[in-house]
Amino acid sequence: MKVLVVGSGGREHALAAKCSESKHVEHVYVIPGNDAMTNVATVISDIEESNHESIRNFVNEHHIEWVIIGPEQPLIDGLTDVLEQDNIKVFGPNKAAAQLEGSKEFAKQLMSKYNIPTAEYVTIQHKDEAIQYVEHCKIPIVLKKDGLAAGKGVIVAMTREEAFEAVETLYQNTNEKVVFEEFLDGEEFSVMTFVNNDYAVQFDCIAQDHKRAFDGDKGPNTGGMGAYCPVPHISNQIIQETNQKIAQPIAKALAQEGFNYFGLIYIGAILTDEGPKVIEFNARFGDPEAQVLLTRLDSDIMEILENLYQKHDITFKWKDESIVGVVLASKGYPGDYEKGHTVTGFELNEDYYVSALKKNDNNIYETSGGRVMIALGKGNTIKSAQEQAYQNVSKIKSDGLFYRNDIGHKAL
């Protein structure tokens, strides 16, 4: 079969690589991809992921059987709806179901209605009301922009002063919708769940992401500065409890509300004193969690998707090793950063997935975005995988990148 992966980041690089390993796949295409993906797929860089009709035409002309949509924006913009008009198999929810990620308020209302454990919240639509609320609310407080913000629309305010600053940041207009949540204390972890309507199969291996920009979980929230799997200090009992109290109920809730969800639900969870609770849902694989989980996954990804499509049993096979991934980002990220810094020293193999590199006129890679690439390490333990990951980081030569030195520290 022929497969198309939509997107251009490290998550899509990992997905394309995993598809290319499948014994059922003869060819993988990526739209729009990036210059570093040519080792695993044919990169179609002249079609943008926002150009749904061009993607639809490409899929039909090339007789593509499966389309896997990596990022959130095309899902929320309704790319799945366009492709499904031609009975194409699409891994990724339609526009209505993708609201689970597209609107924090929608997700909160659904969890509230179906008693899915999450933080207490209030939605405030006017800046003046938000300022009044912050004057008296319990601190710390978490502020979340209602719509998409590429992983950067969440501010954890540890002081009242920070909460007032967060209001100024998130209310770009006086009339913005922002969700204010109680601060939950505990260990965060990421759970991926394959969903076909009311049929949900949760991964039995979880990952842990590192959201803050700097060592020791300091600095601003980012899209993710690294991840590792498995997570030895989150027990199987907790993983099963997450499945029973969150993964299965959210799939059934969506089905009951009339949303036909086909794709992946990412559960950003936190282990509190009262058990696991939801921090956020995403309508697609996490990035960088996808890169470490797909590296560890030993099953054929297309067999999983076919079984999900048919609602057949899915069993996961995992390599008997730990994976640590360290993200290298442009200096200044998640704020303003420069592009165009050269990056050399690495080889395009299974040790690296690329998010934002492009070749210049001299055929040398240059940075073209915030999070640039991820270096992976494998080992019998998290410690040995971490050492291997940082060895692979050290090979990369660039004066425009920074990274955290402590990815995986919570497991050690």
URFENTA-V816056 format. One record per residue. N is the residue number from 1. OMEGA is omega in whole degrees, -180 to 180 (999 if undefined). BURIAL is + if it has 16 or more other C-alpha atoms within 10 Angstrom, else -. D_CENTER is the distance of its C-alpha to the mean C-alpha in whole Angstrom. Layout:
N;OMEGA;BURIAL;D_CENTER
N;OMEGA;BURIAL;D_CENTER
//
This chain:
1;175;-;26
2;-176;+;24
3;172;+;21
4;172;+;19
5;179;+;15
6;179;+;14
7;-174;+;12
8;-173;+;13
9;-180;+;10
10;176;+;10
11;-179;+;8
12;175;+;10
13;180;+;13
14;178;+;12
15;179;+;12
16;179;+;15
17;-179;+;17
18;178;+;16
19;-178;+;18
20;178;+;21
21;-175;-;22
22;179;+;22
23;-179;-;26
24;-173;-;26
25;177;-;24
26;-179;-;27
27;177;+;25
28;173;+;21
29;174;+;21
30;175;+;18
31;-11;+;18
32;180;+;18
33;170;+;17
34;-171;+;18
35;-177;+;21
36;-176;+;20
37;-173;+;19
38;178;+;22
39;-178;-;23
40;-174;+;21
41;170;+;21
42;-175;+;23
43;179;+;21
44;-171;+;23
45;-176;-;22
46;173;-;25
47;179;+;23
48;-178;+;20
49;177;+;17
50;-178;+;19
51;-171;-;22
52;-179;+;22
53;178;-;25
54;177;-;25
55;179;+;22
56;179;+;24
57;180;-;27
58;-179;+;26
59;-180;+;25
60;-179;-;28
61;-176;-;30
62;176;-;28
63;-179;-;28
64;-174;+;25
65;-178;+;24
66;171;+;20
67;178;+;18
68;-178;+;14
69;-175;+;12
70;-173;+;9
71;-176;+;8
72;-172;+;9
73;178;+;12
74;178;+;14
75;-177;+;13
76;178;+;14
77;173;+;17
78;178;+;18
79;179;+;18
80;-179;+;18
81;-180;+;21
82;-176;+;23
83;-178;+;22
84;174;-;23
85;-179;-;27
86;179;-;28
87;176;-;27
88;177;+;24
89;-178;+;21
90;174;+;18
91;-176;+;15
92;-173;+;13
93;176;+;15
94;-173;+;17
95;-177;+;18
96;-177;+;19
97;-179;+;17
98;172;+;14
99;179;+;15
100;174;+;14
101;-172;+;11
102;180;+;13
103;178;+;16
104;-178;+;16
105;177;+;19
106;-179;-;19
107;-179;+;17
108;180;+;19
109;179;-;22
110;179;+;21
111;179;+;20
112;-178;-;24
113;-174;-;25
114;174;-;24
115;175;-;25
116;-171;+;21
117;179;+;21
118;-179;+;19
119;171;+;21
120;-175;-;24
121;170;+;23
122;177;-;25
123;-179;+;24
124;-172;+;26
125;-177;-;27
126;-176;-;29
127;-179;+;29
128;178;-;33
129;-180;-;32
130;179;+;29
131;178;+;31
132;-179;-;34
133;-176;-;31
134;179;+;30
135;-173;-;34
136;-173;-;34
137;178;-;31
138;180;-;30
139;2;+;28
140;178;+;25
141;179;+;23
142;178;+;20
143;-179;+;20
144;173;+;17
145;-173;+;17
146;-176;+;17
147;-178;+;16
148;177;+;13
149;175;-;13
150;177;-;10
151;-175;-;9
152;-179;+;12
153;-180;+;14
154;177;+;15
155;175;+;18
156;-178;+;19
157;-178;+;23
158;177;-;25
159;179;-;28
160;178;+;30
161;178;-;30
162;179;+;26
163;177;+;26
164;178;+;28
165;180;-;27
166;177;+;23
167;179;+;25
168;-178;-;27
169;-171;-;23
170;177;+;22
171;178;+;25
172;170;-;25
173;178;-;28
174;-173;-;30
175;179;-;28
176;178;+;25
177;180;+;23
178;177;+;21
179;176;+;20
180;-176;+;22
181;171;+;21
182;178;+;23
183;178;+;22
184;-179;+;21
185;179;-;22
186;-178;-;20
187;179;-;18
188;175;+;14
189;-174;+;12
190;-178;+;9
191;177;+;11
192;-179;+;10
193;173;+;12
194;-174;+;14
195;168;+;16
196;-177;+;19
197;-178;+;21
198;178;+;22
199;-177;+;21
200;178;+;18
201;-178;+;18
202;172;+;16
203;175;+;15
204;169;+;17
205;-179;+;16
206;178;+;13
207;172;+;11
208;-178;+;12
209;175;+;10
210;-170;+;12
211;-174;+;11
212;-172;+;15
213;-169;+;16
214;-180;+;19
215;178;-;21
216;-179;-;21
217;177;-;19
218;175;-;21
219;-175;-;20
220;172;+;18
221;177;+;14
222;172;+;11
223;180;+;8
224;-176;+;8
225;179;+;12
226;-179;+;11
227;176;+;11
228;174;+;13
229;-7;+;15
230;-179;+;17
231;-169;+;17
232;-176;-;21
233;170;-;22
234;-170;+;20
235;175;-;22
236;179;-;22
237;178;-;24
238;178;-;21
239;179;+;19
240;179;-;21
241;176;-;22
242;178;+;18
243;-177;+;19
244;-172;-;22
245;-175;+;21
246;-172;+;18
247;-180;+;16
248;-179;+;20
249;-178;+;21
250;177;+;18
251;180;+;18
252;179;+;22
253;179;+;22
254;180;+;20
255;-179;+;23
256;179;-;26
257;176;-;25
258;177;-;25
259;179;+;21
260;-174;+;21
261;173;+;17
262;-178;+;17
263;-178;+;13
264;170;+;10
265;175;+;10
266;177;+;7
267;170;+;10
268;-172;+;10
269;175;+;13
270;-180;+;16
271;180;+;19
272;176;-;22
273;-180;-;26
274;-179;-;26
275;-178;-;23
276;176;+;19
277;-179;+;18
278;168;+;15
279;-180;+;14
280;168;+;11
281;167;+;10
282;-176;+;7
283;-177;+;9
284;177;+;6
285;171;+;5
286;175;+;2
287;29;+;4
288;-179;+;6
289;-180;+;7
290;-175;+;7
291;-179;+;10
292;-179;+;12
293;-179;+;11
294;175;+;12
295;-179;+;15
296;-177;+;16
297;-180;+;17
298;-180;-;20
299;175;+;20
300;-175;+;21
301;-178;+;17
302;174;+;20
303;177;-;22
304;-177;+;19
305;178;+;18
306;178;-;22
307;177;-;23
308;-179;+;20
309;-179;+;22
310;-173;-;25
311;174;+;24
312;180;-;26
313;176;-;25
314;172;+;22
315;-178;-;22
316;171;-;20
317;-178;-;21
318;173;+;20
319;-177;-;22
320;-180;-;24
321;175;+;22
322;-180;+;20
323;174;+;17
324;179;+;16
325;-179;+;14
326;-180;+;15
327;171;+;13
328;-174;+;16
329;177;+;16
330;179;+;19
331;-177;+;21
332;178;-;21
333;8;+;17
334;174;+;16
335;180;-;19
336;180;-;22
337;178;-;22
338;171;-;24
339;173;+;23
340;175;+;25
341;-180;-;25
342;180;+;26
343;-180;+;24
344;171;-;26
345;-177;-;27
346;174;-;24
347;179;-;25
348;177;-;22
349;-175;-;22
350;178;-;19
351;-175;+;19
352;167;+;17
353;-169;+;14
354;179;+;15
355;-170;+;13
356;171;+;16
357;171;+;19
358;-178;+;22
359;176;+;25
360;-176;-;28
361;178;-;32
362;178;-;33
363;178;-;30
364;-178;-;28
365;174;+;24
366;179;+;24
367;-178;+;21
368;-179;+;19
369;-176;+;17
370;174;+;15
371;-167;+;13
372;-178;+;15
373;176;+;14
374;175;+;14
375;-175;+;17
376;172;+;17
377;179;+;19
378;179;+;21
379;179;+;24
380;179;-;25
381;174;+;24
382;-179;+;21
383;-178;+;24
384;176;+;25
385;178;+;21
386;179;+;21
387;179;+;24
388;180;+;23
389;-179;+;20
390;171;+;22
391;179;-;25
392;174;+;23
393;-174;+;21
394;179;-;25
395;-174;-;26
396;-180;+;24
397;177;-;27
398;177;-;26
399;-176;-;27
400;-173;+;24
401;170;+;21
402;180;+;20
403;174;+;18
404;-179;+;19
405;-171;-;21
406;180;+;20
407;-178;+;17
408;-173;+;18
409;-177;-;21
410;180;-;20
411;-173;+;21
412;999;-;24
//
